[in-house]
Amino acid sequence: EMVENVPFCHELSAIVLRHQGIGIDALSTLIVMFGLSSIIVGVVFYLLGKLELGRIVYFFPTHVLIGCIGGIGVFIAKTGVEVTIDETFSMENIMDKFHLFRVVLLFEIVLRILEQVTKDKDGKPKYTLLSPIYFCLMTPIFYAVLAIFKIPMVEAEEAGYFFPALDQGEDGGSESASSASFWGSIFGDPHLWDMWTVVDFPSVSWLAIWDSIPTLVALTLFSLIHVPINIPAFSLSTSTEVDMNNELIAHGYSNVAAGVFGGLQNYMAYTQSVLYDKSGGTGKPSGLAVAVVTSLLFFVGPTIASFIPRCMAGTLLLHVGLDLFLEGVYDSYGKFDPLEYFGIWLIVVVMTLYGMEAAMIAGVIAAVSTYAVQSVAYLSPIRGSMSAATLRSSMRLRDLHAQSILNSPTDGRSRILVIQLQGHLFFGNMAHFTSSMHSLVRQNVSSEIAPVVIIMDCSLVLGIDSSAAQAITKLKDALLKKYKVDVCIFVTGSDEGFPTSFSLSDQLSANQHFSTTSDAYLNGLEQVDEDKALLSRAAQVEHAARHKRQFTGSHVFNSLDDALIFAEDALIWRKNPSLLDDASESNLSNRFLSQYGTTGGSATNNFLLNDEKELGIMYLTNICPVYMKEGDTEYLFSLFQREVYQQGQFVWKQHSPSDSMKLLIFGMLIAELENEAGTTETISKGNTIGETGLVNNSPRMSSVRCLSEEAIVYSMSRQTFEMLVEARPHIARYIDLICINYLQSRVQHVSNRIFETRCLPI
């Protein structure tokens, strides 16, 4: 039964009394009126679900639901105190009957201690049935205490420790609870079936029912408030995906069935459902068991109630109420922005002082305020989507086998779907966002070349509220499980992570088998300045990529370029894992510094000159066109001269003459634009720099210095290049083609194709 609907039931009773007064006919009309109201509520629920209008639930923001949870918790805890002392809630009444309330406090404190000491290392309860077993043991424990201290039952009943018996007579009836025949009181009760036997349709006042229509409409509308609140709140508490349309249809059936038998409106009770879930209840068998026990309690409940001590019911209500209150205002602290958290407290306070109706008004005010502050910058949260077939990452120096896989029309970059989001993601546009994403993914999954990797780029997202963050988390599960996507990648667009107070990165990478941060490796590098930080990040990524690579599940990256590199690696891994598992210099180690900080010595100690030359020829082969004649690469590399730079040493400065091009063999360099707001770009081994200036004789467009402890480069001077043009122009043309390939990669780089950004010239 909906407890909140009791005022409406009182109004219906008053209407009947005005028309028929007090009597059996009035009772008959009232029961018919109750049944009719339940049928109307059930029909409305059913139609909403059948017409697939369940998405109305998304217009209830998460922080409003959380506030309602906290307010309901206060209401239940207050009810527990009133049940215990058998008086209305007030400090005066509590102190007058503190002998009853202190028993509840003792049981509650013991239960809280047991729950704390039985948690595992992750803070989760080891024994899900602890609370139910504890509550079941409270009654025998109470009786045992009475027996130990030799307290008579009559004295305990007179002191208020037990509920009064229903058949208590004028002679005090205190003995009835202890001496009446238990089974006789159940099946011998002549009033057990009065609810159905008193209904007499000829005596029903249809005029009273006609006058009650406005009240019935108001009752129906008020009943509709609870399902969109309780079901999403329970879904939130249990981290379970819910289909609101099915839930509404089920509520329609249950209310119609209750109405046919003269029952009151019903809905999924949040409090009992949370207790059921925490007790380990799941599946149909446990649900049927609850239904059977509830049916039995219909017969035995009124009789056994007088044998149950008040402290058992009071402790149960107080415990559940405190749990819900803590879930609403304590567990949510730090997960919402200040405005949302203020809204939670507003709803809790208003519900406690003025009831559910006023709390709903407060919730609307909180939601509208959040909407006003987090106003959307764009109508659609999805800016666009495209295949990655024409996109290129900064990892351009892959070997020929890897390049052939990525360029394949069936197994290459066309299997990557990039979706870019924008603006503010919040509860107001989540329904549109979720449906659009499902439609977009379904359309692509059903195509001939279905995506195996989906990248969701949040670089242009300005803010994400908690409702949107949880919707994105559920969307991640749908992509992996429902649409069978191998890899789902989320891009934060910033080193600070997603623009939300919700721990979205942790939720999206919950099943991630590796992290781009290795704490042990990080501790081995001193980050004393910005250069060290860049080196540390590069080394961490390479370390994780080499040793903990896993190309399935969900992953989070800070930049779209990093995400695309990982997606490309995933495609290569699907076709030929050995191209990555060999840990050759042609894979991820081309981009990140793998040796710095791990060998403990200088580069000259770690690489022999022959090894350097072999590595340089391999790098040059990857850079040069595939149709180079045999021996041309070796000859071209023989024209380069070895140079060594120490950390902080400049290779060249901006605006200086372009007198050479260089091939980085070991270490890491950094290019910087002067008179710019910190515009930099790191250069990893295997890359060439300065070839454009060498060809067109333009000044250096950036300053380049050594970022790592030591860097080894091989340099071709302008004089050597001009001699090569004269002597062997077909080999000199390879330098021109390197420039063209480099400029092509810059133009096709993913950052230029997705959204406008500056591209650093080197």
C-alpha positions in Angstrom: 0.0 0.0 0.0 1.1 3.5 -0.7 1.5 5.1 2.8 1.6 8.5 1.2 -1.9 8.0 -0.2 -3.5 7.8 3.3 -4.7 11.4 3.2 -6.6 10.7 0.0 -8.2 7.7 1.5 -9.3 9.9 4.4 -10.9 12.3 1.9 -12.7 9.4 0.1 -14.0 8.2 3.5 -15.3 11.7 4.3 -17.2 11.8 0.9 -18.8 8.5 1.7 -19.8 9.7 5.2 -21.4 12.8 3.8 -23.6 10.7 1.5 -24.4 7.6 3.6 -23.3 8.3 7.1 -21.9 5.5 9.3 -23.0 2.0 8.5 -22.5 -1.2 6.5 -23.7 0.4 3.3 -21.1 3.2 3.6 -18.4 0.6 4.2 -19.5 -1.2 1.1 -19.3 2.0 -1.0 -15.8 2.8 0.5 -14.3 -0.6 -0.4 -15.7 -0.3 -4.0 -14.2 3.2 -4.1 -10.8 1.9 -3.0 -10.9 -0.9 -5.6 -11.9 1.5 -8.3 -9.1 3.9 -7.5 -6.6 1.1 -7.7 -7.9 -0.1 -11.0 -7.6 3.5 -12.4 -4.1 3.7 -11.2 -3.3 0.3 -12.7 -4.7 1.2 -16.1 -2.7 4.5 -16.2 0.5 2.6 -15.3 -0.2 0.0 -18.0 -0.9 2.5 -20.7 2.3 4.5 -19.9 4.4 1.3 -20.2 2.5 0.0 -23.3 3.0 3.3 -25.1 6.7 3.2 -24.1 6.5 6.5 -22.1 8.9 5.1 -19.5 11.5 7.6 -20.5 9.7 10.1 -18.3 11.9 8.7 -15.5 14.9 10.5 -17.0 13.4 13.8 -16.1 14.0 13.0 -12.5 17.7 14.0 -11.9 19.9 11.7 -9.8 20.4 14.2 -7.0 16.7 14.7 -6.7 16.2 10.9 -6.3 19.1 10.8 -3.8 17.4 13.6 -1.8 14.2 11.6 -1.8 16.1 8.6 -0.5 17.5 10.6 2.3 14.1 12.2 3.2 12.4 8.8 3.2 15.1 7.5 5.5 14.4 10.3 8.0 10.6 9.6 7.8 11.2 5.8 8.4 13.6 6.5 11.3 11.1 8.8 12.8 8.3 6.2 12.4 10.6 3.7 14.1 10.9 5.9 17.2 7.1 6.5 17.2 6.4 2.7 17.0 8.9 2.1 19.8 7.4 4.7 22.3 3.8 4.4 21.0 3.6 8.2 20.9 4.1 11.0 18.4 7.7 12.0 17.8 8.9 14.6 20.3 11.7 14.9 22.7 9.3 15.1 25.6 7.6 11.8 24.7 11.0 10.1 24.0 12.3 11.1 27.5 9.0 10.0 29.1 9.3 6.5 27.5 13.1 6.3 27.3 13.0 2.9 28.9 11.4 1.6 25.6 13.7 3.6 23.3 17.0 2.6 25.0 16.4 -1.1 24.1 16.1 -0.1 20.4 19.3 2.0 20.7 21.2 -0.9 22.3 20.1 -3.4 19.5 20.9 -0.8 16.8 24.4 -0.1 18.2 25.2 -3.8 18.5 24.1 -4.3 14.9 26.2 -1.4 13.6 29.2 -2.8 15.4 28.7 -6.2 13.9 28.3 -4.8 10.4 31.6 -2.9 10.8 33.7 -5.8 12.1 32.4 -8.2 9.4 33.4 -6.1 6.4 36.1 -7.3 4.0 39.1 -5.4 2.9 37.1 -3.6 0.2 34.6 -2.3 2.8 31.8 -4.7 1.5 29.8 -6.9 3.9 31.0 -10.5 4.1 27.7 -11.9 5.3 24.7 -10.5 3.4 22.2 -12.3 5.7 23.7 -10.8 8.9 20.9 -8.1 9.3 17.9 -10.5 8.6 19.2 -13.1 10.9 19.9 -10.5 13.6 16.3 -9.1 13.3 14.9 -12.6 13.5 16.9 -13.3 16.7 15.8 -10.2 18.4 12.5 -11.6 19.6 13.9 -14.8 21.2 16.7 -12.7 22.7 14.1 -10.4 24.2 12.2 -13.3 25.7 15.4 -14.8 27.0 16.2 -11.6 28.8 12.7 -11.5 30.4 13.3 -15.1 31.6 16.7 -14.4 32.9 15.6 -11.4 35.0 12.3 -13.1 35.8 10.1 -10.3 34.5 6.5 -11.5 34.1 4.9 -11.1 30.7 2.0 -9.2 32.2 4.4 -6.6 33.6 6.3 -6.3 30.3 3.0 -5.8 28.4 1.8 -3.1 30.9 5.2 -1.4 30.5 4.6 -1.1 26.7 7.2 -3.6 25.5 4.7 -5.5 23.4 2.0 -4.5 20.9 -1.6 -4.8 22.3 -3.6 -7.8 21.3 -6.4 -7.2 18.8 -8.9 -9.2 20.8 -8.1 -7.4 24.1 -11.3 -7.2 26.1 -12.7 -5.0 28.9 -11.1 -7.2 31.6 -7.7 -5.9 30.7 -7.0 -8.5 28.1 -3.4 -8.6 29.1 -3.6 -12.4 29.5 -4.9 -12.8 26.0 -1.5 -12.4 24.4 -0.1 -15.2 26.4 -3.1 -17.6 27.0 -5.3 -17.3 23.9 -5.3 -20.2 21.5 -2.9 -19.3 18.8 -4.4 -21.3 15.9 -8.0 -20.7 17.1 -7.4 -17.0 17.0 -6.4 -17.3 13.4 -9.0 -19.6 11.8 -11.7 -18.9 14.3 -11.7 -15.2 13.7 -15.2 -14.4 12.3 -14.1 -11.0 11.0 -11.2 -12.4 8.8 -13.2 -12.2 5.6 -15.3 -9.1 6.3 -13.5 -7.1 3.7 -15.2 -9.1 0.9 -18.5 -10.1 2.5 -19.6 -6.6 3.3 -19.6 -5.5 -0.3 -23.1 -5.2 -1.6 -23.3 -3.5 -5.0 -27.1 -2.6 -4.8 -26.3 -0.6 -1.6 -23.3 1.2 -3.2 -23.8 5.0 -3.5 -22.8 5.8 -7.1 -23.5 9.5 -6.5 -20.7 9.4 -3.8 -18.4 7.7 -6.3 -19.3 10.4 -8.9 -18.4 13.1 -6.3 -15.1 11.4 -5.6 -13.8 11.6 -9.2 -11.7 14.7 -8.6 -10.1 13.1 -5.6 -9.6 9.9 -7.6 -7.8 11.9 -10.3 -5.6 13.6 -7.8 -4.8 10.3 -6.1 -3.9 8.8 -9.5 -1.6 11.6 -10.4 0.0 11.5 -7.0 0.5 7.7 -7.3 2.4 8.2 -10.5 5.0 10.2 -8.6 6.4 7.2 -6.7 7.2 4.7 -9.5 9.5 7.1 -11.4 11.2 7.9 -8.1 11.4 4.5 -6.4 12.4 2.3 -9.4 15.3 4.6 -10.6 16.4 5.1 -6.9 16.5 1.3 -6.4 18.3 0.9 -9.7 20.8 3.4 -8.6 21.3 1.7 -5.2 21.8 -1.7 -6.8 23.7 -0.6 -10.0 21.2 -2.4 -12.1 19.9 -1.5 -15.6 16.1 -1.1 -15.6 13.4 -1.1 -18.3 10.9 1.5 -17.1 8.3 0.4 -19.6 8.3 -3.2 -18.3 8.2 -1.9 -14.7 5.2 0.3 -15.5 3.3 -2.6 -17.2 4.0 -4.8 -14.2 2.7 -2.1 -11.8 -0.4 -1.8 -14.0 -1.1 -5.6 -13.6 -0.6 -5.5 -9.8 -2.8 -2.5 -9.2 -5.6 -3.8 -11.4 -5.4 -7.1 -9.6 -5.5 -5.4 -6.2 -8.4 -3.2 -7.3 -10.5 -6.1 -8.5 -10.3 -7.5 -4.9 -10.9 -4.2 -3.3 -7.3 -3.5 -2.4 -5.5 -0.2 -2.2 -2.8 1.1 -4.6 0.6 -0.5 -4.5 4.0 0.1 -6.0 7.5 -1.2 -5.6 8.4 -0.2 -2.0 11.9 1.2 -2.0 12.7 0.5 1.6 11.7 -3.2 1.6 13.4 -3.7 -1.8 16.7 -2.3 -0.4 16.4 -4.7 2.6 15.6 -7.6 0.2 18.6 -6.8 -1.9 21.0 -6.4 1.0 19.8 -9.8 2.3 21.0 -11.5 -0.9 17.6 -11.7 -2.5 17.7 -12.3 -6.3 15.8 -14.2 -8.9 12.3 -15.6 -9.1 12.7 -18.3 -6.4 13.4 -15.8 -3.6 10.7 -13.5 -4.9 8.1 -16.3 -4.8 9.3 -17.2 -1.3 8.6 -13.6 -0.2 5.2 -13.7 -1.8 4.3 -17.0 0.0 5.4 -15.7 3.4 3.6 -12.4 2.8 0.4 -14.4 2.0 0.7 -16.4 5.2 1.2 -13.2 7.2 -2.2 -12.0 6.0 -3.7 -14.8 8.1 -1.3 -14.9 11.1 -0.1 -11.3 11.1 -2.8 -9.8 13.3 -2.4 -12.6 15.9 1.4 -12.9 16.1 1.7 -9.1 16.3 1.0 -9.1 20.0 3.8 -11.6 20.6 6.5 -9.5 18.9 8.3 -6.9 21.1 8.1 -3.3 20.0 11.9 -3.1 20.0 12.1 -5.5 17.1 9.9 -3.4 14.8 11.5 -0.2 16.1 15.0 -1.3 15.5 14.2 -2.5 12.0 12.6 0.8 11.1 15.4 2.8 12.7 18.1 0.8 11.1 16.7 1.0 7.6 15.9 4.7 8.0 19.4 5.5 9.1 20.8 3.5 6.2 18.7 5.4 3.7 19.6 8.7 5.3 23.3 8.0 5.2 23.0 6.8 1.6 21.3 10.1 0.7 23.5 12.7 2.4 26.7 10.9 3.5 27.6 8.5 0.7 26.8 11.1 -1.9 29.2 13.7 -0.4 31.9 14.5 -3.0 30.0 12.8 -5.8 27.9 15.8 -6.7 28.8 19.4 -7.3 27.9 21.9 -4.5 24.7 23.0 -6.1 23.4 19.4 -6.6 24.5 18.5 -3.0 22.6 21.5 -1.6 19.6 20.3 -3.5 19.9 16.9 -1.8 19.8 18.5 1.6 17.0 20.8 0.6 14.8 17.9 -0.4 15.7 16.0 2.8 14.8 18.9 5.1 11.6 19.8 3.2 10.4 16.2 3.2 11.1 15.8 6.9 9.3 19.0 7.9 6.5 19.3 5.3 6.0 15.8 3.6 6.3 14.3 0.2 4.3 16.8 -1.7 6.5 19.7 -0.6 9.6 17.7 -1.2 8.5 17.2 -4.8 8.2 20.9 -5.2 11.7 21.4 -3.7 13.0 18.7 -6.1 11.6 20.6 -9.0 13.2 23.8 -7.7 16.6 22.0 -7.3 16.4 20.5 -10.8 15.5 23.8 -12.4 18.3 25.5 -10.6 20.8 22.9 -11.7 19.5 23.2 -15.3 19.9 27.0 -15.1 23.5 26.8 -13.8 24.5 24.0 -16.1 22.8 25.4 -19.1 23.5 23.7 -22.4 25.8 25.2 -24.9 24.5 23.1 -27.8 21.2 21.5 -28.6 22.6 18.1 -29.3 25.3 16.5 -27.0 26.6 14.5 -30.0 28.7 16.7 -32.3 29.2 14.0 -34.9 30.6 10.6 -35.7 32.8 9.1 -38.4 34.8 6.1 -39.3 38.6 6.4 -38.6 39.4 5.2 -42.1 40.9 8.6 -43.0 42.2 9.4 -39.6 45.9 9.0 -38.6 47.5 9.0 -35.2 50.9 10.3 -34.4 52.2 6.7 -34.6 53.2 7.0 -38.2 56.3 4.9 -38.1 54.9 1.4 -38.1 56.4 -1.5 -40.0 55.0 -2.6 -43.3 52.9 -5.5 -42.0 51.2 -3.3 -39.4 50.5 -0.6 -42.0 48.9 -3.1 -44.3 46.5 -4.2 -41.6 45.6 -0.6 -40.7 45.0 0.3 -44.4 42.9 -2.8 -45.0 39.3 -1.8 -46.1 37.9 -4.7 -44.0 40.2 -5.1 -41.0 41.8 -1.7 -40.8 40.9 1.7 -39.4 37.4 1.5 -41.0 36.5 -0.8 -38.0 37.0 2.2 -35.6 34.0 4.4 -34.9 34.8 7.9 -33.5 31.9 9.7 -31.7 32.5 13.2 -30.5 30.5 14.8 -27.7 30.1 18.4 -26.9 28.7 21.0 -24.5 27.1 20.2 -21.2 25.9 16.6 -20.6 23.3 16.6 -17.9 20.0 15.0 -16.9 18.0 17.2 -19.3 19.6 15.9 -22.4 20.4 12.4 -21.3 17.3 10.8 -22.7 18.1 12.3 -26.1 21.7 11.4 -25.8 21.1 7.7 -24.8 18.5 7.1 -27.5 20.7 8.8 -30.1 23.8 6.7 -29.1 21.8 3.5 -29.2 20.4 4.4 -32.6 23.9 5.4 -33.9 25.6 2.2 -32.7 22.8 -0.1 -33.9 23.1 1.5 -37.4 26.9 1.0 -37.5 26.8 -2.5 -35.9 24.3 -3.7 -38.5 26.5 -2.5 -41.4 28.8 -4.7 -43.5 31.9 -3.4 -41.7 30.8 -3.3 -38.1 33.0 -1.4 -35.7 35.1 -3.4 -33.2 36.5 -0.3 -31.5 34.3 2.7 -30.5 36.0 5.9 -29.3 33.8 8.4 -27.4 35.7 11.7 -27.4 34.7 14.2 -24.6 37.4 16.8 -25.5 34.7 19.4 -26.3 32.5 18.5 -23.3 32.2 21.4 -20.9 30.5 19.7 -17.9 29.0 16.4 -16.9 26.5 16.1 -14.0 26.1 12.9 -12.0 23.0 11.7 -14.0 24.9 12.0 -17.2 28.0 10.3 -15.7 25.9 7.3 -14.6 24.2 7.2 -18.0 27.6 7.1 -19.7 28.6 4.2 -17.4 25.5 2.2 -18.3 26.1 3.0 -22.0 29.6 1.5 -21.7 28.1 -1.7 -20.4 25.6 -1.8 -23.3 28.3 -1.2 -25.9 30.4 -4.1 -24.5 27.7 -6.6 -23.7 24.7 -5.8 -25.9 26.4 -4.7 -29.1 29.5 -6.9 -28.6 32.1 -4.2 -29.2 35.6 -5.5 -28.4 37.1 -2.2 -27.2 35.3 0.9 -25.9 37.6 3.9 -25.4 36.7 7.2 -23.6 38.7 10.3 -24.1 38.7 12.9 -21.3 40.4 15.6 -23.4 42.4 16.8 -20.4 45.0 15.6 -17.9 42.5 16.6 -15.2 40.1 13.9 -16.3 36.4 14.3 -17.1 34.7 17.6 -16.2 32.6 16.1 -13.4 32.7 15.5 -9.6 31.6 11.9 -10.3 34.4 9.3 -10.4 33.7 8.7 -14.1 37.2 7.6 -15.0 37.2 4.9 -12.3 33.7 3.6 -13.4 34.6 3.5 -17.1 37.9 1.7 -16.5 36.5 -0.6 -13.8 37.2 -3.7 -16.1 40.4 -2.3 -17.5 43.2 -4.8 -17.2 46.0 -2.3 -17.4 46.5 1.3 -16.5 48.6 3.9 -18.3 50.1 4.7 -14.9 52.6 2.4 -13.2 53.1 3.5 -9.7 56.2 1.4 -9.2 57.7 2.8 -12.3 56.7 6.3 -11.4 58.6 6.1 -8.1 61.7 5.3 -10.1 61.7 8.7 -11.8 62.2 12.1 -10.2 59.6 14.5 -11.4 61.3 17.7 -10.4 60.2 19.8 -13.3 58.1 19.8 -16.4 60.7 17.9 -18.5 60.8 15.1 -16.0 57.1 14.9 -15.9 56.9 14.5 -19.7 59.6 11.8 -19.5 57.8 10.1 -16.7 54.5 10.0 -18.5 56.2 8.6 -21.7 58.0 5.9 -19.8 55.0 4.9 -17.8 52.9 4.5 -20.9 55.5 2.5 -22.6 56.1 0.3 -19.6 52.4 -0.4 -19.2 52.0 -1.0 -23.0 54.8 -3.5 -23.0 53.9 -5.5 -19.9 50.2 -5.2 -19.3 48.6 -4.7 -22.7 45.0 -5.9 -23.0 43.0 -4.9 -26.0 39.5 -5.7 -24.7 37.0 -4.0 -22.4 36.8 -0.3 -21.6 39.7 2.2 -21.4 40.2 5.8 -20.6 42.8 8.1 -22.3 43.5 11.8 -21.9 43.9 12.6 -25.6 42.2 11.5 -28.8 45.7 10.7 -30.3 46.5 8.3 -27.5 43.1 6.7 -27.9 43.6 6.3 -31.7 47.1 4.8 -31.1 45.5 2.2 -28.8 42.7 1.5 -31.2 45.2 0.9 -34.0 47.2 -1.4 -31.8 44.0 -3.3 -31.0 43.3 -3.8 -34.7 46.8 -5.1 -35.3 46.6 -7.3 -32.3 43.4 -8.9 -33.6 45.1 -10.0 -36.8 48.7 -10.6 -35.7 49.5 -10.2 -32.0 53.2 -11.0 -32.7 53.6 -7.6 -34.3 53.0 -6.0 -30.9 54.2 -8.8 -28.6 57.7 -8.9 -30.1 58.3 -5.5 -28.4 60.3 -4.5 -31.5 61.3 -0.9 -32.0 58.8 -0.5 -34.7 55.8 -0.6 -32.3 54.8 1.5 -29.3 58.5 2.0 -28.3 58.8 4.2 -31.4 56.7 6.8 -29.7 57.7 6.4 -26.0 61.0 6.3 -24.4 61.4 2.7 -23.2 65.0 2.6 -22.1 65.4 5.8 -20.2 65.5 5.2 -16.4 65.4 1.4 -16.7 69.0 0.5 -17.6 70.9 2.8 -15.2 73.6 3.7 -17.7 74.2 6.1 -20.6 73.0 5.5 -24.1 76.6 4.7 -25.3 76.8 1.9 -22.8 73.4 0.5 -23.8 73.8 0.6 -27.6 76.8 -0.4 -29.5 77.5 1.6 -32.7 76.6 -1.4 -34.9 73.3 -1.7 -33.0 72.7 2.0 -33.5 73.3 1.8 -37.3 71.1 -1.2 -37.6 68.3 0.5 -35.7 68.8 3.7 -37.7 68.5 1.8 -41.0 65.3 0.2 -39.7 63.9 3.6 -38.7 64.8 5.0 -42.1 63.2 2.1 -43.9 59.9 2.7 -42.1 60.0 6.4 -43.0 61.0 6.1 -46.6 58.7 5.0 -49.4 58.0 1.2 -49.8 59.4 1.1 -53.4 63.0 2.1 -52.4 65.6 0.0 -54.2 67.7 -2.5 -52.3 70.7 -0.8 -50.8 69.4 2.7 -51.1 68.4 2.9 -47.5 71.9 1.8 -46.3 73.6 4.3 -48.6 71.3 7.1 -47.5 72.0 6.3 -43.8 75.7 6.3 -44.5 75.5 10.0 -45.2 74.3 10.8 -41.7 76.8 11.6 -38.9 76.4 10.7 -35.3 75.7 13.4 -32.7 75.0 13.2 -28.9 73.1 15.8 -26.9 72.8 16.0 -23.1 69.6 17.0 -21.2 68.7 20.7 -21.7 71.1 21.1 -24.6 69.6 22.8 -27.7 69.7 21.0 -31.0 68.8 24.3 -32.7 66.8 27.4 -31.9 63.8 29.0 -33.6 64.6 31.3 -36.6 68.1 29.8 -37.0 69.2 28.6 -40.5 68.1 25.2 -41.5 71.5 23.6 -42.1 70.6 19.9 -41.4 68.0 17.2 -40.9 68.2 14.7 -38.1 67.1 11.2 -37.3 66.5 10.4 -33.6 67.9 7.0 -32.6 67.8 7.2 -28.8 66.3 9.5 -26.2 63.6 12.1 -26.5 63.6 15.7 -27.8 61.1 18.5 -27.3 60.1 21.2 -29.7 58.9 24.5 -28.4 57.4 27.6 -30.1 58.7 30.9 -28.8 56.2 33.6 -28.0 53.5 31.0 -27.6 51.5 30.0 -24.5 53.6 26.9 -23.8 53.0 25.1 -27.1 55.3 22.1 -27.1 55.5 18.7 -28.8 57.7 15.8 -27.8 59.8 13.9 -30.4 60.4 10.2 -29.8 63.0 8.0 -31.3 62.5 6.9 -34.9 61.4 10.3 -36.1 63.2 12.8 -38.4 63.2 16.5 -37.8 64.3 19.4 -39.9 63.7 17.8 -43.3 61.3 20.5 -44.5 63.7 23.3 -43.7 66.5 21.4 -45.4 64.5 21.0 -48.6 63.1 24.5 -48.9 65.9 26.3 -47.1 63.5 28.0 -44.6 64.5 29.1 -41.1 63.8 26.9 -38.1 60.2 27.2 -37.1 60.7 26.0 -33.5 63.4 25.4 -30.9 64.4 21.8 -30.2 66.3 20.7 -27.2 67.1 17.4 -25.5 64.5 16.3 -23.0 66.0 13.0 -21.9 69.2 12.5 -20.0 70.9 11.8 -23.3 69.8 11.7 -26.9 71.6 10.2 -29.9 70.8 11.6 -33.4 72.2 11.0 -36.8 72.4 14.2 -38.9 72.7 15.0 -42.6 74.2 18.4 -43.3 73.1 20.8 -46.1 76.4 20.4 -47.8 75.9 16.6 -47.9 72.3 17.0 -49.1 73.3 19.3 -52.0 76.1 16.9 -53.0 73.5 14.1 -53.0 71.2 16.1 -55.2 74.0 16.5 -57.7 75.4 13.0 -57.5 72.4 10.7 -56.9 69.2 12.7 -57.4 66.9 9.6 -57.2 68.1 9.0 -53.6 67.9 12.7 -52.8 64.3 12.6 -53.9 63.6 10.2 -50.9 64.2 13.2 -48.7 61.5 15.1 -50.6 59.1 12.1 -50.2 59.8 12.0 -46.5 58.7 15.7 -46.3 55.6 14.9 -48.3 54.7 11.9 -46.0 55.4 14.0 -42.9 53.1 16.8 -44.1 50.5 14.3 -45.2 50.5 12.7 -41.7 50.1 16.2 -40.1 47.2 17.0 -42.3 45.5 13.7 -41.7 46.3 13.7 -38.0 43.1 13.0 -36.0 43.2 16.3 -34.2 42.9 18.2 -37.5 40.1 16.0 -38.8 37.9 16.0 -35.7 38.2 19.6 -34.5 40.4 22.6 -35.1 43.7 22.8 -33.3 47.2 24.1 -33.8 49.7 21.8 -35.4 53.2 22.4 -34.3 55.7 22.8 -37.2 59.0 21.1 -36.8 
